[in-house]
Amino acid sequence: MNVIIIEDEKPSARRLQRMLKVVDLNAETMLHSVEESIEWFQNNEHPDLIFLDIQLSDGLSFEIFEAIDIKSAVIFTTAYDEYALKAFKLNSIDYLLKPIDDEDLKTAVEKYKGRLPQKQSVTLDFNDIKNLLVNPIEREYKKRFSVKVGQHLKLINIEDIECIYSENKGTYAFTTEGRNYLLDATLDELEADLEPDVFFRISRKFYVNINAIKDMVSYTNSRLQIKLNRFNEQDIIVARERVKDFKNWLE
């Protein structure tokens, strides 16, 4: 099976390459820009499967499809949320939210293998996608959670939450009053409900509220440690693959 990776961040590309070996896929070719990708497709046999980042250093990767009629299956690797991706009118196999999780990758690859031997061109409306990314669809984000406290229900306003995290198969909201509340949703399920200007998923385990950040400190292995106003129950570490996106989000 011929597999390639298109990803502008070389460390992320190498990490994905290592992860693919675990699921018996060998991606020898890694491309890092729109221009490089177009040139490669013009001069090489198209692969069976592409792992494709949406935002490349010189533009959106969809520009590759404007220039080349690509006959490959696509799995997107992206920081865009699920809600936005559902609006993309294209024939992709799946998408993986960064930082990529081993189990998510395995599931996506199995989904692709289940579709073999189909091989179809990617079809998309590039203008629709471009408009979506430049002018995201307006939607209502969650303003409060209802949580169970004993026999009672309590409302927690979203602005009163410092962070949301997973622990021991549960999802918890830590509030400005210094209390934890169990939520009836996973972090993945909350992806489309949290306002992206306010909450950022720094790792598989944590969302943080930008208004609750007290300090940020350099941490081992090119990561960042986040200090919140009140939460001190455990270290909050920005995953290395998310540091660049996190810094962009802060601005």
C-alpha beads as a LAMMPS data file, in Angstrom:
LAMMPS data file: protein, C-alpha beads

251 atoms
250 bonds

1 atom types
1 bond types

-500.0 500.0 xlo xhi
-500.0 500.0 ylo yhi
-500.0 500.0 zlo zhi

Masses

1 110.0

Atoms # bond

1 1 1 0.000 0.000 0.000
2 1 1 1.376 3.396 -1.025
3 1 1 0.896 6.042 1.685
4 1 1 2.146 9.648 1.883
5 1 1 1.995 12.377 4.511
6 1 1 1.414 16.055 3.665
7 1 1 2.210 18.121 6.765
8 1 1 4.136 21.407 7.032
9 1 1 5.453 20.749 10.559
10 1 1 8.255 18.221 10.058
11 1 1 8.295 16.964 13.688
12 1 1 4.552 16.254 13.422
13 1 1 5.077 14.495 10.104
14 1 1 7.821 12.298 11.567
15 1 1 5.669 11.491 14.598
16 1 1 2.782 10.439 12.360
17 1 1 5.179 8.359 10.277
18 1 1 6.267 6.487 13.424
19 1 1 2.639 6.003 14.504
20 1 1 1.729 4.567 11.097
21 1 1 4.447 1.935 11.365
22 1 1 2.686 0.614 14.458
23 1 1 -0.428 -0.059 12.334
24 1 1 1.681 -1.590 9.532
25 1 1 1.631 1.379 7.159
26 1 1 4.877 2.705 5.746
27 1 1 4.812 6.362 4.632
28 1 1 8.168 6.916 2.970
29 1 1 7.142 10.163 1.243
30 1 1 6.495 13.285 3.324
31 1 1 5.585 16.590 1.674
32 1 1 5.514 19.926 3.479
33 1 1 3.876 22.572 1.250
34 1 1 1.263 23.110 -1.451
35 1 1 3.934 23.860 -4.061
36 1 1 6.022 20.805 -3.206
37 1 1 2.930 18.577 -3.213
38 1 1 1.702 19.754 -6.630
39 1 1 5.122 19.135 -8.147
40 1 1 5.293 15.676 -6.580
41 1 1 1.847 14.643 -7.848
42 1 1 2.732 15.825 -11.338
43 1 1 5.712 13.486 -11.434
44 1 1 4.714 10.456 -9.382
45 1 1 2.053 7.769 -9.276
46 1 1 -0.721 8.838 -6.932
47 1 1 -0.763 6.966 -3.607
48 1 1 -3.553 4.814 -2.232
49 1 1 -3.909 6.970 0.876
50 1 1 -2.938 10.535 1.867
51 1 1 -2.672 11.849 5.414
52 1 1 -3.308 15.525 4.782
53 1 1 -3.024 18.602 6.997
54 1 1 -5.456 21.373 6.047
55 1 1 -3.246 24.390 6.738
56 1 1 0.201 24.235 5.111
57 1 1 2.991 26.792 5.229
58 1 1 2.101 28.296 1.831
59 1 1 -1.679 27.945 1.834
60 1 1 -4.601 25.565 2.281
61 1 1 -3.937 22.023 1.160
62 1 1 -7.182 22.068 -0.841
63 1 1 -5.303 24.142 -3.410
64 1 1 -3.494 20.916 -4.344
65 1 1 -6.818 19.484 -5.526
66 1 1 -7.519 22.562 -7.605
67 1 1 -4.310 21.960 -9.540
68 1 1 -4.277 18.160 -9.651
69 1 1 -7.004 15.548 -10.155
70 1 1 -5.982 13.367 -7.249
71 1 1 -7.225 9.776 -7.179
72 1 1 -6.425 8.880 -3.590
73 1 1 -8.285 8.372 -0.353
74 1 1 -7.727 11.142 2.188
75 1 1 -7.526 11.165 5.965
76 1 1 -7.281 14.715 7.282
77 1 1 -4.971 15.548 10.153
78 1 1 -6.148 18.870 11.464
79 1 1 -6.724 21.196 14.383
80 1 1 -10.111 22.283 12.977
81 1 1 -13.061 21.073 14.991
82 1 1 -15.563 18.419 14.016
83 1 1 -18.315 20.929 13.307
84 1 1 -16.287 22.707 10.637
85 1 1 -15.100 19.489 9.046
86 1 1 -18.639 18.233 8.573
87 1 1 -19.225 21.215 6.282
88 1 1 -16.445 20.145 3.910
89 1 1 -18.049 18.644 0.801
90 1 1 -15.480 16.009 -0.084
91 1 1 -14.932 12.319 -0.334
92 1 1 -12.525 11.680 2.522
93 1 1 -12.220 8.575 4.626
94 1 1 -11.910 10.276 7.980
95 1 1 -10.211 13.048 9.910
96 1 1 -7.931 13.068 12.941
97 1 1 -7.851 15.968 15.366
98 1 1 -4.422 17.044 16.544
99 1 1 -2.727 15.919 18.679
100 1 1 -3.345 12.585 16.996
101 1 1 -4.266 9.722 19.297
102 1 1 -3.036 6.156 18.666
103 1 1 -6.503 4.620 18.940
104 1 1 -8.074 7.275 16.675
105 1 1 -5.394 6.616 14.067
106 1 1 -5.948 2.861 14.264
107 1 1 -9.717 3.320 13.827
108 1 1 -9.252 5.599 10.789
109 1 1 -6.850 3.163 9.120
110 1 1 -9.214 0.244 9.729
111 1 1 -12.047 2.298 8.230
112 1 1 -9.918 2.920 5.138
113 1 1 -8.934 -0.735 4.784
114 1 1 -12.606 -1.678 5.077
115 1 1 -13.325 0.337 1.922
116 1 1 -10.697 -1.331 -0.245
117 1 1 -10.447 -1.868 -3.178
118 1 1 -12.410 1.324 -3.904
119 1 1 -10.353 4.151 -5.365
120 1 1 -12.129 7.404 -6.113
121 1 1 -11.213 10.977 -6.866
122 1 1 -11.570 13.527 -4.097
123 1 1 -14.478 15.845 -4.868
124 1 1 -14.967 19.150 -3.131
125 1 1 -16.288 22.648 -3.517
126 1 1 -13.172 24.666 -2.785
127 1 1 -14.992 28.001 -2.623
128 1 1 -17.371 26.689 0.028
129 1 1 -14.443 25.456 2.094
130 1 1 -12.466 28.668 1.680
131 1 1 -15.459 30.733 2.749
132 1 1 -15.989 28.496 5.747
133 1 1 -12.412 28.925 6.948
134 1 1 -12.341 32.674 6.375
135 1 1 -15.860 33.288 7.693
136 1 1 -16.704 30.442 10.081
137 1 1 -20.363 29.537 10.408
138 1 1 -21.932 31.437 13.266
139 1 1 -23.331 29.151 15.921
140 1 1 -24.315 29.175 19.534
141 1 1 -21.835 27.728 22.001
142 1 1 -22.735 26.230 25.351
143 1 1 -23.390 28.897 27.983
144 1 1 -23.868 26.656 31.014
145 1 1 -23.803 23.075 32.255
146 1 1 -26.323 21.382 34.498
147 1 1 -24.619 19.010 36.947
148 1 1 -25.944 16.678 39.590
149 1 1 -24.976 17.429 43.188
150 1 1 -26.496 14.798 45.443
151 1 1 -30.222 14.884 44.721
152 1 1 -30.036 18.379 43.277
153 1 1 -29.203 19.897 39.907
154 1 1 -26.820 22.845 39.807
155 1 1 -26.214 25.234 36.922
156 1 1 -22.600 26.223 36.187
157 1 1 -22.015 29.173 33.893
158 1 1 -19.337 28.564 31.299
159 1 1 -17.382 31.677 32.327
160 1 1 -17.019 30.206 35.828
161 1 1 -15.080 27.176 34.557
162 1 1 -11.275 27.341 34.696
163 1 1 -10.665 24.027 32.964
164 1 1 -12.344 20.826 31.860
165 1 1 -10.386 17.600 32.149
166 1 1 -10.726 13.836 32.002
167 1 1 -9.704 11.506 34.807
168 1 1 -10.533 7.876 35.559
169 1 1 -13.001 7.716 32.640
170 1 1 -14.875 10.780 33.930
171 1 1 -15.011 14.367 32.666
172 1 1 -14.796 17.159 35.227
173 1 1 -15.265 20.923 35.228
174 1 1 -13.151 22.843 37.737
175 1 1 -14.726 26.163 38.678
176 1 1 -13.484 29.516 39.908
177 1 1 -14.872 28.651 43.329
178 1 1 -12.398 25.769 43.539
179 1 1 -14.781 22.852 43.077
180 1 1 -14.913 19.901 40.668
181 1 1 -18.160 18.821 39.021
182 1 1 -18.726 15.653 37.013
183 1 1 -20.028 16.341 33.502
184 1 1 -22.175 14.027 31.441
185 1 1 -20.001 14.209 28.307
186 1 1 -16.539 13.281 27.082
187 1 1 -13.956 15.844 25.987
188 1 1 -14.456 14.758 22.383
189 1 1 -18.212 15.309 22.674
190 1 1 -17.596 18.823 24.018
191 1 1 -15.465 19.747 20.993
192 1 1 -18.249 21.593 19.156
193 1 1 -19.865 23.043 22.296
194 1 1 -17.002 25.140 23.687
195 1 1 -16.265 28.558 22.219
196 1 1 -12.836 28.234 20.560
197 1 1 -11.822 31.799 21.440
198 1 1 -12.246 30.960 25.129
199 1 1 -11.391 27.263 25.499
200 1 1 -8.415 25.466 23.997
201 1 1 -7.682 21.747 24.111
202 1 1 -4.044 21.649 25.152
203 1 1 -3.858 17.836 25.266
204 1 1 -5.998 14.738 25.111
205 1 1 -6.825 15.377 28.756
206 1 1 -7.382 19.134 29.210
207 1 1 -9.318 22.139 27.986
208 1 1 -8.286 25.450 29.551
209 1 1 -10.136 28.759 29.753
210 1 1 -7.968 31.623 28.470
211 1 1 -9.371 33.896 31.178
212 1 1 -8.136 31.550 33.916
213 1 1 -4.486 31.393 32.821
214 1 1 -2.220 32.918 35.441
215 1 1 1.195 31.912 34.106
216 1 1 2.919 29.848 31.414
217 1 1 6.298 28.212 31.986
218 1 1 8.693 26.383 29.662
219 1 1 8.591 22.667 30.362
220 1 1 10.633 19.645 29.330
221 1 1 10.662 18.330 25.774
222 1 1 9.637 21.675 24.187
223 1 1 6.320 21.749 26.042
224 1 1 4.598 24.386 28.164
225 1 1 3.196 24.177 31.668
226 1 1 0.045 26.179 32.370
227 1 1 -0.734 27.722 35.757
228 1 1 -4.388 28.559 36.368
229 1 1 -5.805 30.924 38.973
230 1 1 -7.035 28.207 41.331
231 1 1 -6.571 24.744 39.845
232 1 1 -3.515 23.048 41.371
233 1 1 -4.558 19.425 41.643
234 1 1 -2.140 18.269 38.937
235 1 1 0.251 19.643 36.329
236 1 1 -1.368 21.083 33.206
237 1 1 0.967 20.487 30.271
238 1 1 0.491 21.613 26.671
239 1 1 1.255 18.635 24.421
240 1 1 4.300 19.257 22.248
241 1 1 2.216 18.867 19.061
242 1 1 -0.177 21.566 20.302
243 1 1 2.346 24.197 21.458
244 1 1 2.423 26.077 18.138
245 1 1 -1.380 26.126 17.825
246 1 1 -1.689 27.119 21.475
247 1 1 0.630 30.107 21.020
248 1 1 -1.354 31.172 17.958
249 1 1 -4.580 30.830 19.927
250 1 1 -3.262 33.106 22.688
251 1 1 -2.885 35.921 20.169

Bonds

1 1 1 2
2 1 2 3
3 1 3 4
4 1 4 5
5 1 5 6
6 1 6 7
7 1 7 8
8 1 8 9
9 1 9 10
10 1 10 11
11 1 11 12
12 1 12 13
13 1 13 14
14 1 14 15
15 1 15 16
16 1 16 17
17 1 17 18
18 1 18 19
19 1 19 20
20 1 20 21
21 1 21 22
22 1 22 23
23 1 23 24
24 1 24 25
25 1 25 26
26 1 26 27
27 1 27 28
28 1 28 29
29 1 29 30
30 1 30 31
31 1 31 32
32 1 32 33
33 1 33 34
34 1 34 35
35 1 35 36
36 1 36 37
37 1 37 38
38 1 38 39
39 1 39 40
40 1 40 41
41 1 41 42
42 1 42 43
43 1 43 44
44 1 44 45
45 1 45 46
46 1 46 47
47 1 47 48
48 1 48 49
49 1 49 50
50 1 50 51
51 1 51 52
52 1 52 53
53 1 53 54
54 1 54 55
55 1 55 56
56 1 56 57
57 1 57 58
58 1 58 59
59 1 59 60
60 1 60 61
61 1 61 62
62 1 62 63
63 1 63 64
64 1 64 65
65 1 65 66
66 1 66 67
67 1 67 68
68 1 68 69
69 1 69 70
70 1 70 71
71 1 71 72
72 1 72 73
73 1 73 74
74 1 74 75
75 1 75 76
76 1 76 77
77 1 77 78
78 1 78 79
79 1 79 80
80 1 80 81
81 1 81 82
82 1 82 83
83 1 83 84
84 1 84 85
85 1 85 86
86 1 86 87
87 1 87 88
88 1 88 89
89 1 89 90
90 1 90 91
91 1 91 92
92 1 92 93
93 1 93 94
94 1 94 95
95 1 95 96
96 1 96 97
97 1 97 98
98 1 98 99
99 1 99 100
100 1 100 101
101 1 101 102
102 1 102 103
103 1 103 104
104 1 104 105
105 1 105 106
106 1 106 107
107 1 107 108
108 1 108 109
109 1 109 110
110 1 110 111
111 1 111 112
112 1 112 113
113 1 113 114
114 1 114 115
115 1 115 116
116 1 116 117
117 1 117 118
118 1 118 119
119 1 119 120
120 1 120 121
121 1 121 122
122 1 122 123
123 1 123 124
124 1 124 125
125 1 125 126
126 1 126 127
127 1 127 128
128 1 128 129
129 1 129 130
130 1 130 131
131 1 131 132
132 1 132 133
133 1 133 134
134 1 134 135
135 1 135 136
136 1 136 137
137 1 137 138
138 1 138 139
139 1 139 140
140 1 140 141
141 1 141 142
142 1 142 143
143 1 143 144
144 1 144 145
145 1 145 146
146 1 146 147
147 1 147 148
148 1 148 149
149 1 149 150
150 1 150 151
151 1 151 152
152 1 152 153
153 1 153 154
154 1 154 155
155 1 155 156
156 1 156 157
157 1 157 158
158 1 158 159
159 1 159 160
160 1 160 161
161 1 161 162
162 1 162 163
163 1 163 164
164 1 164 165
165 1 165 166
166 1 166 167
167 1 167 168
168 1 168 169
169 1 169 170
170 1 170 171
171 1 171 172
172 1 172 173
173 1 173 174
174 1 174 175
175 1 175 176
176 1 176 177
177 1 177 178
178 1 178 179
179 1 179 180
180 1 180 181
181 1 181 182
182 1 182 183
183 1 183 184
184 1 184 185
185 1 185 186
186 1 186 187
187 1 187 188
188 1 188 189
189 1 189 190
190 1 190 191
191 1 191 192
192 1 192 193
193 1 193 194
194 1 194 195
195 1 195 196
196 1 196 197
197 1 197 198
198 1 198 199
199 1 199 200
200 1 200 201
201 1 201 202
202 1 202 203
203 1 203 204
204 1 204 205
205 1 205 206
206 1 206 207
207 1 207 208
208 1 208 209
209 1 209 210
210 1 210 211
211 1 211 212
212 1 212 213
213 1 213 214
214 1 214 215
215 1 215 216
216 1 216 217
217 1 217 218
218 1 218 219
219 1 219 220
220 1 220 221
221 1 221 222
222 1 222 223
223 1 223 224
224 1 224 225
225 1 225 226
226 1 226 227
227 1 227 228
228 1 228 229
229 1 229 230
230 1 230 231
231 1 231 232
232 1 232 233
233 1 233 234
234 1 234 235
235 1 235 236
236 1 236 237
237 1 237 238
238 1 238 239
239 1 239 240
240 1 240 241
241 1 241 242
242 1 242 243
243 1 243 244
244 1 244 245
245 1 245 246
246 1 246 247
247 1 247 248
248 1 248 249
249 1 249 250
250 1 250 251
